[in-house]
């Protein structure tokens, strides 16, 4: 992102369906860079592409259980694990301020393209 020109365009794409690798990464970047980075509506560039809306909530599996927030995670799982606060879905007001609804989820079975 440091190499992106002012006004430049960055397209983030994964082959994952996991929101921790998708929406959570986008949210972490928006949190880190603040108003220097924003989501743009790309839907008009791919009008025939079948897509689903971005996820705004998800849970993280740790210690054999699902957790909705970092605060709900037991302290022993916070210490020395790979789980990070940025893996959890942000509060609804933050999701709205990031315009996360502009993210596009492209699922292979909707395109009949395989995985």
N, C-alpha and C positions, 0 to 999 in steps of 0.2 A: 504494500500500500504506500510505503514511503516513496516508491519509484513512480507512482501514478501521477500524471500531470494534473494540475488544477483543471477541473472540468472534464477530466478523463473518465473513462468507463471501465469498470471492473465487472466481469461476469464470474460468479462463483457457482460451480457445478460439481456435484458428486455423483457417484454411482450408488450411494447409500440411501436407504429409506429411513434411517435412524435420525430423529430430530436432533440428537446430540451432535451429529456430524453435519447437520444441515442448518435448521433454524437457530440452534444454540450458537453455532459459529458466527452466523450473521449478527445475532444479538450481541455477542461478545465484541465483534468489530465495531458495531455502532456504539456500544458503551465506551470502548477505548478511544475512539476518534471523535466522538461527540458530533458537533455540527460541521466537522470537516468531511464527513461522509454521510450520504443519504441514499435511500433506496429510490429507484426510479421505476416507473411503470413500463414494463417491456412487453406487455400483452399485445399492443398494437403491432409489434414487429413480428409476431408469430400467431396470427389470427386463427389459423387452422389447427394449431397445436392443442391437443386435449390436455387439460391440466386440472389440478386440484388446488384448493387454497392452502396456504401455509398453515402449519399447526401453530396454535398459540399456547397450548398447554401440552405437557408431556411429563412423564415420570422417569426417574433414574433408578436403575436396579443396583443395589449395593448390599452386601452382607446377607444375601438371600432374600431380600425384600425390596418392594418398590417404595420410593420416596418421592413426594411431590415438591418439596422445598429443601434447600440447604439446611434451614433451621430445624427441619424434622429429622434430619440425619443424626443418628447417635454420635456422640463425640468420638468414640473409638474408631468410627469409620471416617471421620474428618481428618484424623491424625495419621499421617504416613500412608495414605491411600492415593489412588489415582483420581478419585472423585474431586471435582473442583466446583466452586459455586457457580461458575459460568455454564455448567452443564444443565442447570435447572432452568425451567421456563421463567421468564421475568414476570413481574406483577402485571395484571391486565392494563393498567395505565401506561406502563412502560411499553408493552407490546403495541398499544395504540400510538404512542408518540414516535415509535420507530417505523410506523407504517408497514409492519410485518406482513400485512395482507397483500403487499405487492410482490412478495416472494411467490414463485411458481413451483409447484410440485408436479413434476412430469413422471408419471408412473408407466412403466413399459407395457403393462397389460391393457392400459387405456388406448395405447397407440397401435396395439397388435404388433409390437416390435420385439418382444422377448426381453431378456434382461441382459 
